[in-house]
Amino acid sequence: MFYKVSECGYRQVLPGISIKTLVYGEKTLFSEFKMEADSILPQHSHLHEQTGYLVSGKVRLTIGPETFDACPGDSWCIPGNTDHSAEILEASLAIEVFSPVREDYLPEKEVNDE
């Protein structure tokens, strides 16, 4: 699978937070998150391991009992089934990999084709 850069394909998952799945395979899914300042990703967990990299902006991440202020160039890995949340302090762009593939993040036409 190959992805050619485009401004299309984002979908809002929460107020101020949009995702675009770039590519995915059998075991991983690679996505891009655009997040507006003052947005909140409430505490949640899922079975997927989540590895991320902050491209731009500033985000306060809480992973389990620890809180981190992430700046461009910082990265993280959240084990599956671990509570986590985020406060978006500045308009931000992050890329993240999920394993196994998050079915709910597959492009709609792929989900509907099954």
Protein Blocks (a to p, Z undefined) as FASTA:
>chain_A
ZZdddfehiacfbghiacddfbdcfkbccddddddehiacdddddfbdcddddfbdcddd
dehjbccdddehiacdddehiacddddfbdcddddddddddfklgcfklmmmZZ
